[in-house]
């Protein structure tokens, strides 16, 4: 295995940790937009406030992994995705400000709560749109981005992937809230979660079917390895969706969370079967985009030291805030 493949594993780790951890709290923000009860919304705000800053640390590591370890890829990808990524950054900033103001100034609960929900929805949708613009193919000429500011759109394909990412995050949010709550809030997110599993199955299927039409990436199962990865990924994804649908309404919230993690795992396996070793579809591979070996060694040692620290911090935070959230304790008069 080449050292660039090892760096790709780190990149995949940071990407996975971000979409799993920050994904559910973005989804919780979306859920607050469709709930009119002050107590339930306040409980969901507090679930996000417990961990959102640690969750987004993986986005920083992801950006560092791309910029430092794959400079050619970052030099191509960032110009091609300026619009959605700038919207993502502004949304993340705005939701952080809104969440702090909700906590510190109860009288602004409704106004800033709405801002928090809209910013969460915008961040989730734009992340999916950026991802769709990448996997559908980026126009490259002489090692540089050769498209325009809206090239990522791919005839509307970015809208489909944006919706899919939003639905995925909502499913993850319902699973987490289901685990951390009880009573009416738990029953409500169970109903939303079942709908999200069906919607995610349909939008995911549409993404794969329309990908060859939308851009220059092609679905290729020409090797045994790709076929095996695809089949396992498809089975895991379908099984996760089925398990999630059945687990909502059951006694164990851990079953719902486990099913959601299976959905993430299946989707990532399908993605790897589609593009690897390409990192900028359809032409740039991870080996072409990687930094020199000496740089990768330095980054793996330097950045690698911080990964256990981040994992330990987050594990401690989740342990401290274990247990279910109480709606009565979180309701604030205005």
C-alpha positions as CSV (number, residue, x, y, z in Angstrom):
1,X,0.0,0.0,0.0
2,X,1.3,3.4,-0.9
3,X,1.6,6.2,1.7
4,X,-0.9,8.2,-0.3
5,X,-3.4,5.4,0.3
6,X,-2.7,5.7,4.0
7,X,-3.4,9.4,3.9
8,X,-6.7,8.6,2.0
9,X,-7.7,6.4,5.0
10,X,-7.2,9.4,7.3
11,X,-9.1,11.6,4.9
12,X,-12.0,9.1,4.9
13,X,-11.9,8.9,8.7
14,X,-12.2,12.6,9.1
15,X,-15.0,12.8,6.5
16,X,-16.9,9.9,8.1
17,X,-16.6,11.3,11.6
18,X,-17.8,14.7,10.5
19,X,-20.9,13.6,8.5
20,X,-21.9,11.1,11.3
21,X,-21.4,13.5,14.3
22,X,-22.1,16.9,12.8
23,X,-24.7,15.4,10.6
24,X,-27.1,14.5,13.4
25,X,-26.9,18.0,15.0
26,X,-27.6,19.6,11.6
27,X,-30.5,17.3,11.3
28,X,-31.7,18.3,14.8
29,X,-31.7,21.9,13.6
30,X,-33.9,21.0,10.7
31,X,-36.3,19.2,13.1
32,X,-36.7,22.3,15.2
33,X,-38.2,24.0,12.1
34,X,-41.1,21.6,12.0
35,X,-41.9,21.5,15.7
36,X,-44.1,24.2,17.2
37,X,-43.7,23.1,20.9
38,X,-41.4,25.3,22.9
39,X,-40.4,22.5,25.3
40,X,-39.5,20.0,22.6
41,X,-37.5,22.6,20.7
42,X,-35.6,23.7,23.8
43,X,-34.8,20.0,24.5
44,X,-33.4,19.6,21.0
45,X,-31.4,22.9,21.3
46,X,-29.7,21.5,24.4
47,X,-28.9,18.2,22.7
48,X,-27.0,20.1,20.1
49,X,-25.3,22.5,22.6
50,X,-23.8,19.5,24.4
51,X,-21.5,18.5,21.6
52,X,-21.7,20.6,18.4
53,X,-18.3,22.4,18.8
54,X,-16.5,19.1,19.2
55,X,-18.3,17.6,16.2
56,X,-17.2,20.3,13.9
57,X,-13.5,19.8,14.8
58,X,-13.6,17.0,12.3
59,X,-14.4,19.5,9.6
60,X,-11.1,21.3,10.4
61,X,-9.2,18.1,10.3
62,X,-10.8,17.2,6.9
63,X,-9.9,20.5,5.5
64,X,-6.3,20.1,6.7
65,X,-6.1,16.6,5.3
66,X,-7.2,17.8,1.9
67,X,-5.1,21.0,1.8
68,X,-1.9,19.5,3.2
69,X,-1.9,16.0,1.9
70,X,-3.7,16.4,-1.4
71,X,-2.8,19.9,-2.6
72,X,-3.6,19.2,-6.3
73,X,-7.1,18.0,-5.3
74,X,-7.7,21.0,-3.0
75,X,-6.6,23.4,-5.7
76,X,-9.1,21.9,-8.1
77,X,-12.0,21.1,-5.7
78,X,-12.2,24.4,-3.8
79,X,-12.6,26.7,-6.9
80,X,-15.2,24.4,-8.3
81,X,-17.3,24.5,-5.1
82,X,-16.8,28.0,-3.9
83,X,-20.5,28.9,-3.9
84,X,-21.9,25.9,-1.9
85,X,-18.8,25.8,0.5
86,X,-19.0,29.5,1.3
87,X,-22.7,29.1,2.1
88,X,-21.8,26.1,4.3
89,X,-19.3,28.2,6.2
90,X,-21.6,31.1,6.7
91,X,-24.4,28.8,7.8
92,X,-22.2,27.1,10.4
93,X,-21.1,30.4,11.8
94,X,-24.7,31.7,11.9
95,X,-26.0,28.6,13.6
96,X,-23.3,28.8,16.2
97,X,-24.1,32.4,17.0
98,X,-27.9,31.6,17.1
99,X,-27.4,28.6,19.5
100,X,-25.4,30.7,21.9
101,X,-28.0,33.5,21.9
102,X,-30.7,31.0,22.5
103,X,-28.9,29.8,25.6
104,X,-28.0,33.2,26.9
105,X,-31.1,35.3,26.1
106,X,-34.3,33.3,26.6
107,X,-36.4,36.2,25.4
108,X,-34.9,35.7,21.9
109,X,-35.8,32.1,21.8
110,X,-38.2,32.1,18.8
111,X,-36.3,34.6,16.7
112,X,-32.9,32.9,17.0
113,X,-34.4,29.5,17.1
114,X,-35.7,30.1,13.6
115,X,-32.3,31.4,12.5
116,X,-30.7,28.3,14.0
117,X,-33.0,26.0,12.1
118,X,-32.7,27.8,8.7
119,X,-28.9,27.8,9.0
120,X,-28.8,24.1,9.8
121,X,-31.0,23.4,6.8
122,X,-28.8,25.5,4.5
123,X,-25.6,23.9,5.8
124,X,-27.0,20.4,5.3
125,X,-28.4,21.1,1.8
126,X,-25.2,22.9,0.6
127,X,-23.0,20.1,1.9
128,X,-25.0,17.6,-0.2
129,X,-24.9,19.9,-3.2
130,X,-21.2,20.3,-3.0
131,X,-20.7,16.6,-2.7
132,X,-22.9,15.9,-5.7
133,X,-21.0,18.5,-7.7
134,X,-17.8,16.6,-6.9
135,X,-18.8,13.0,-7.6
136,X,-20.6,14.0,-10.8
137,X,-17.3,15.2,-12.2
138,X,-15.1,18.3,-12.2
139,X,-13.8,19.8,-15.4
140,X,-10.0,19.8,-15.3
141,X,-7.4,21.2,-17.8
142,X,-3.7,21.1,-17.2
143,X,-4.1,20.3,-13.6
144,X,-6.5,23.2,-12.9
145,X,-10.2,23.7,-12.6
146,X,-11.6,24.7,-16.0
147,X,-15.2,25.3,-15.3
148,X,-17.4,28.2,-14.0
149,X,-18.9,29.1,-10.7
150,X,-22.0,27.1,-11.3
151,X,-20.4,24.0,-12.9
152,X,-21.1,22.1,-9.7
153,X,-24.8,22.3,-10.5
154,X,-24.7,19.6,-13.2
155,X,-28.2,20.3,-14.6
156,X,-29.9,20.1,-11.2
157,X,-28.1,17.0,-9.9
158,X,-26.7,19.1,-7.0
159,X,-30.3,19.8,-5.9
160,X,-31.0,16.0,-5.7
161,X,-27.8,15.3,-3.7
162,X,-28.5,18.3,-1.4
163,X,-32.0,16.9,-0.6
164,X,-30.5,13.4,-0.1
165,X,-27.9,14.8,2.4
166,X,-30.6,16.7,4.3
167,X,-32.8,13.6,4.5
168,X,-29.8,11.6,5.7
169,X,-29.1,14.1,8.4
170,X,-32.7,14.2,9.5
171,X,-32.7,10.4,9.8
172,X,-29.6,10.6,11.9
173,X,-31.2,13.3,14.1
174,X,-34.3,11.4,14.7
175,X,-32.3,8.3,15.7
176,X,-30.2,10.4,18.2
177,X,-33.2,12.2,19.6
178,X,-35.1,8.9,19.9
179,X,-32.2,7.5,22.0
180,X,-31.9,10.6,24.2
181,X,-35.6,11.4,24.8
182,X,-38.9,9.8,25.9
183,X,-42.6,10.7,25.8
184,X,-44.1,12.8,23.1
185,X,-40.8,14.0,21.7
186,X,-39.7,10.4,21.2
187,X,-43.0,9.4,19.6
188,X,-42.9,12.4,17.3
189,X,-39.3,11.7,16.0
190,X,-40.2,8.1,15.5
191,X,-42.9,9.1,13.0
192,X,-40.6,11.5,11.3
193,X,-37.8,8.9,11.3
194,X,-39.9,6.3,9.5
195,X,-40.7,8.8,6.8
196,X,-37.1,9.7,6.5
197,X,-36.0,6.1,5.9
198,X,-38.4,5.8,3.0
199,X,-37.4,9.1,1.5
200,X,-33.7,8.4,1.9
201,X,-34.1,5.1,0.1
202,X,-35.8,6.8,-2.8
203,X,-33.5,9.7,-3.1
204,X,-30.4,7.5,-2.8
205,X,-31.6,5.3,-5.6
206,X,-32.3,8.3,-7.7
207,X,-28.8,9.7,-7.1
208,X,-27.1,6.5,-8.4
209,X,-29.4,6.1,-11.4
210,X,-29.0,9.7,-12.5
211,X,-25.3,10.1,-11.9
212,X,-24.1,8.9,-15.3
213,X,-26.7,11.3,-16.9
214,X,-25.7,14.3,-14.7
215,X,-22.0,14.3,-15.2
216,X,-18.8,12.6,-16.4
217,X,-18.5,10.0,-13.6
218,X,-19.5,6.5,-14.6
219,X,-20.6,3.5,-12.6
220,X,-18.0,0.9,-13.1
221,X,-18.1,-2.7,-11.8
222,X,-15.4,-4.0,-14.2
223,X,-13.3,-5.6,-11.4
224,X,-14.1,-8.2,-8.8
225,X,-13.1,-5.8,-6.0
226,X,-15.5,-3.1,-7.1
227,X,-18.3,-5.6,-7.5
228,X,-17.8,-7.0,-4.0
229,X,-17.6,-3.5,-2.4
230,X,-20.8,-2.5,-4.3
231,X,-22.7,-5.6,-3.3
232,X,-21.7,-5.4,0.4
233,X,-22.4,-1.7,0.5
234,X,-25.9,-2.1,-1.1
235,X,-26.8,-4.9,1.3
236,X,-25.6,-2.9,4.3
237,X,-27.4,0.2,3.2
238,X,-30.7,-1.6,2.5
239,X,-30.4,-3.6,5.7
240,X,-29.7,-0.4,7.7
241,X,-32.8,1.4,6.3
242,X,-35.0,-1.7,7.0
243,X,-33.7,-2.0,10.5
244,X,-34.1,1.7,11.2
245,X,-37.7,1.6,10.0
246,X,-38.6,-1.3,12.2
247,X,-36.6,0.0,15.2
248,X,-38.5,3.3,15.5
249,X,-41.2,2.6,18.1
250,X,-39.1,-0.2,19.8
251,X,-37.7,-0.1,23.3
252,X,-34.0,0.2,22.3
253,X,-32.8,3.5,21.0
254,X,-29.4,2.0,20.4
255,X,-31.0,-0.2,17.7
256,X,-32.1,2.9,15.8
257,X,-28.6,4.5,16.1
258,X,-26.9,1.3,15.0
259,X,-29.2,1.1,12.0
260,X,-28.3,4.7,11.1
261,X,-24.6,3.9,11.4
262,X,-25.2,1.0,9.0
263,X,-26.8,3.4,6.5
264,X,-23.7,5.6,6.7
265,X,-21.4,2.6,6.3
266,X,-23.3,1.2,3.3
267,X,-23.3,4.6,1.6
268,X,-19.6,5.0,2.0
269,X,-18.9,1.6,0.6
270,X,-21.0,2.4,-2.5
271,X,-19.0,5.6,-2.8
272,X,-15.7,3.9,-2.6
273,X,-16.7,1.4,-5.2
274,X,-17.7,4.2,-7.5
275,X,-14.7,6.6,-7.3
276,X,-11.6,5.1,-5.6
277,X,-8.7,5.7,-6.3
278,X,-10.0,8.8,-7.9
279,X,-10.2,11.8,-5.5
280,X,-11.4,14.3,-8.1
281,X,-13.7,12.5,-10.5
282,X,-13.4,11.6,-13.3
283,X,-9.7,11.9,-13.8
284,X,-7.5,12.9,-10.8
285,X,-6.4,10.0,-8.6
286,X,-5.2,10.1,-5.0
287,X,-1.7,9.1,-6.1
288,X,-1.5,12.0,-8.6
289,X,-2.9,14.6,-6.1
290,X,-0.8,13.5,-3.1
291,X,2.1,15.6,-1.5
292,X,5.6,14.2,-1.5
293,X,6.3,11.3,0.8
294,X,8.3,13.4,3.3
295,X,5.3,15.7,3.6
296,X,2.8,12.9,4.1
297,X,5.0,11.3,6.8
298,X,5.2,14.7,8.6
299,X,1.5,15.2,8.4
300,X,0.6,11.6,9.5
301,X,2.8,12.0,12.6
302,X,1.8,15.6,13.4
303,X,-1.9,15.4,12.7
304,X,-2.1,11.8,13.9
305,X,-1.2,12.9,17.4
306,X,-4.3,15.0,17.7
307,X,-6.8,12.4,16.6
308,X,-6.7,10.4,19.9
309,X,-7.0,13.7,21.7
310,X,-10.1,14.7,19.8
311,X,-11.6,11.2,20.2
312,X,-10.9,11.2,24.0
313,X,-12.4,14.7,24.4
314,X,-15.6,13.7,22.5
315,X,-15.9,10.4,24.3
316,X,-15.7,12.2,27.7
317,X,-18.2,14.8,26.6
318,X,-20.7,12.2,25.5
319,X,-20.1,10.3,28.7
320,X,-20.7,13.4,30.9
321,X,-24.0,14.2,29.0
322,X,-25.2,10.6,28.9
323,X,-28.8,9.9,29.7
324,X,-32.1,11.3,28.4
325,X,-32.9,15.0,28.1
326,X,-35.8,16.3,30.1
327,X,-38.3,18.6,28.4
328,X,-39.6,20.1,31.6
329,X,-36.2,21.1,32.7
330,X,-35.4,22.7,29.3
331,X,-38.6,24.7,28.9
332,X,-38.0,28.4,29.4
333,X,-40.7,31.0,29.9
334,X,-40.5,34.0,27.6
